Amino acid sequence: MQKTALKIINPLMLLLMLGQVTTALLREKISDDLFPKVHIFPGYLLALLVVLHLIFNWSWVKAQFFPKRAKAATPATK
């Protein structure tokens, strides 16, 4: 299920990011009534998808940024 979800989430994130950049660049040409619908709401949706993306990839994040440290060697007992 995780891989299937990521196959949906990742392309949606790409489209929403492109939409955010496009609407930000065209801010002056977009009416004040339309801007929240095409920039603000999709921005919230993008943030939600980023959180889901991190949740589904958390094992990779842990492996890359929080590697397990080797345990200190214990002294041998006589």
ZIQUIHU-V709756 format. One record per backbone hydrogen bond with DSSP energy under -1.0 kcal/mol. CO is the residue of the C=O (numbers start at 1). NH is the residue of the N-H. Records with the same first field share a line. If there is no record, write none. Layout:
# ZIQUIHU-V709756
CO=NH + NH
This chain:
# ZIQUIHU-V709756
1=5
2=6
3=7
5=9
6=10
8=12
9=13
10=14
11=15
12=16
13=17
14=18
15=19
16=20
17=21
18=22
19=23
20=24
21=25
22=26
24=27
26=29 + 30
31=35
34=38
35=39
36=41
39=43
40=44
41=45
42=46
43=47
44=48
45=49
46=50
47=51
48=52
49=53
50=54
51=55
52=56
53=57
55=58
57=61
58=62
59=63
60=64
61=65
62=66
